[in-house]
Amino acid sequence: MKKWLIKNKLWFIGGLVGSIGGFAYYYFIGCSSGSCAITSNPINSTLYGLIMGAILFSMFEAKPESKNNV
């Protein structure tokens, strides 16, 4: 379990940073009319930020090189 957590730490860090950013976006900018699907609700905004942060941070993960490079 510990190896899995260490291997996927960028996903978790990205999710944490993204969720904080998503909630901050709702809090400071948000949609007051309620017609915005993502920013009108703090849960939607936080979950969207979590997913986007995890995807963004996972892009910086080092990929192992293939042994069959030509």
Phi, psi and omega in degrees: 000319182295320178297321180295319179294319179292320180296325184254025184296328179294326177297315183290318178296317178298320177296320179293312180297318180295321180291323176295317178295321178295318178292321178297322178296317177299315186292315186269327185249307176024173181244115184277340183281338180088003181270350179275126186293322185266313189271000180275346183232130182295329179292314178299315181295319180293317179294320177297317177296321178299312181295315181294321178295318179296318179293317181297312182291332180291341178293339182268007180285134179287129179265138177293141180282146179282145180280347185258030179291140181259000000 
